[in-house]
Amino acid sequence: MIRELTGGRGQDPVVDAVDMEAGVDRLAALHLAIDAVRRDGTISLAGVYSGTANPRR
């Protein structure tokens, strides 16, 4: 929807303000921010992504 509203460009600044991303897809909010930002735009992260380095353990 963001791409549609911006004529396909995307947002210039995107703020990913997660408190503690949890669940199966921990990076869902970050992936959304990447999809929403325009080329050469800025993504600001404020929050914590946690989990194991190797999810198979």
Residue pairs with C-beta under 8 A, 6 or more apart in sequence:
2 10
2 11
2 36
3 9
3 10
3 35
3 36
6 38
9 38
9 39
10 35
10 36
10 37
10 38
10 39
10 41
11 36
11 37
11 38
11 41
12 37
12 38
12 41
12 42
13 37
13 41
13 42
13 43
13 44
14 33
14 36
14 37
14 41
14 42
14 43
14 44
15 33
15 43
15 44
15 46
16 29
16 30
16 32
16 33
16 43
16 44
16 45
16 46
16 47
17 46
17 47
18 29
18 46
18 47
18 48
18 49
19 47
19 48
20 47
20 48
20 50
21 27
21 28
21 29
21 30
21 47
21 48
21 49
21 50
22 50
25 31
26 49
26 50
26 51
27 49
30 43
30 45
30 49
33 43
34 43
37 43
